[in-house]
Amino acid sequence: MWRLRGRVAVATAVGLALALEVLPWVLRWLRSGRRRLRREVLFFPSQVTCTEALLKAPDEAAAALPNCCGCGLPHSESSLSRLMRALLAARVSLELCLFAFSSPQLGRAVQLLHQRGVRVRVVTDCDYMALNGSQIGLLRKAGIQVRHDQDLGYMHHKFAIVDRRVLITGSLNWTTQAIQNNRENVLIMEDNEYVRLFLEEFERIWEEFNPTKYIFFPQKKKSHSGRSLSWHRTCCTSSQNET
Amino acid sequence: MWRLRGRVAVATAVGLALALEVLPWVLRWLRSGRRRLRREVLFFPSQVTCTEALLKAPDEAAAALPNCCGCGLPHSESSLSRLMRALLAARVSLELCLFAFSSPQLGRAVQLLHQRGVRVRVVTDCDYMALNGSQIGLLRKAGIQVRHDQDLGYMHHKFAIVDRRVLITGSLNWTTQAIQNNRENVLIMEDNEYVRLFLEEFERIWEEFNPTKYIFFPQKKKSHSGRSLSWHRTCCTSSQNET
């Protein structure tokens, strides 16, 4: 009888031990799964570095000596180079929703992705896309699809979605002024939930800015939320003018 | 013998069943822990709603009838009201790092928090704080600590940190124009990692913008990264002017 009870106890202990063995493994798996997802914050101004090597084919970049372009800039990592790396990781699709886009380096990175067969779509603001130095004309010339707003409110987003998997968003307009001189932030997040929400926003805007809907001789401008009555409508207690 | 083996098998099965019972509970616990952390995205333009009730004491707000202020605006939830709720949840501290701040509603929310004893600190951009409609003067008048930059690059961040626990960041400048008319995004994230990084950035800027370091009669302006030689220094391949 004692022998029997002993065996029962041993079997129970084995079962529990198995459970305890499995549990840390599951926890580790869950944690490692979360750790693999990219979560990065870039702060600007970025150190001014040469980003030429990033824009070359891998074999060309490997063969090139540091400072081969003779630009005299450091060839180290910087916030700009990290942002470019995140973009250049695209293999299938890239959605850009940018208020201002005039950085030549980022413009070349986007053109390179287009040349590699990545499906690039750009949404931008109509007031800023025609300014001197804007990359938008060059992107269009290269065959990249670009759509823009037609109303008084700004298309003020500054985000990108890489391969429907990584969201890049923050305060940074893609201009050299902002990259080199401003206090800015950019989050790089591999996060399904955020990517889904921003992708939905992109598709909403993409559809709304469809050129078939453009009005070429508008009679009266309306805000995109349809509130044409009051641009600065506030509650009764507002006593301040807005800038 | 068969009876004995049967009992051993039963005991093993009980052990495994226990393990299987524990596992989903652990998984549920892990998931619920992650769900409790706030993760929200607000998109703008916001519907124009009355936010008066949010700025009243809870008993006043409860006693007030909808539309009591007679403003004629809907009293429903909107992106602006959600943003205000996230701010008004502060009990201990609020760090604001804002390029432009002219929204009267958000200004009143910040003043209310200051009156409630929340430690409010504001960092802003010197070019925009003196514009007509800016809330910065009113915040200073109310006794809130404000610091600003002194250089050519913009302090272009648009983030807030509530109780060192929740990060609010995105493309939105806190102006009525942006809230009511622009395409904007704001992320509200209860996330230790992001909060820590943005808090470090805030403290860096707070220290750098210490008034004891202001130069009242500057001889030559420098960028905050110390690169006074070239504001738009780019690599050798840049052929475009910047806006």
Interface residues (C-beta under 8 A of the other chain):
Chain A: L4 R7 V8 A9 A11 T12 A13 V14 G15 L16 L18 A19 V22 L23 V26 L27 L30 R39 V41 F43 P45 Q47 V48 C50 T51 E52 C69 G70 C71 L73 C97 F99 A100 S102 S103 P104 Q105 G107 R108 Y128 L131 N132 G133 S134 Q135 D149 L152 G153 Y154 M155 H156 H157 K158 F159 T169 G170 S171 L172 T175 T176 Q177 A178 Q180 N181 N182 R183 E184 N185 L187 E193 Y194 L197 F198 E201 I205 S223 H224 S225 R227 S230 W231 H232 R233 T234 C235 C236 T237 S238 S239 Q240 N241 E242 T243
Chain B: L4 R7 V8 A9 A11 T12 A13 V14 G15 L16 L18 A19 V22 L23 V26 L27 L30 R39 V41 F43 P45 Q47 V48 C50 T51 E52 C69 G70 C71 L73 C97 F99 A100 S102 S103 P104 Q105 G107 R108 Y128 L131 N132 G133 S134 Q135 D149 L152 G153 Y154 M155 H156 H157 K158 F159 T169 G170 S171 L172 T175 T176 Q177 A178 Q180 N181 N182 R183 E184 N185 L187 E193 Y194 L197 F198 E201 I205 S223 H224 S225 R227 S230 W231 H232 R233 T234 C235 C236 T237 S238 S239 Q240 N241 E242 T243
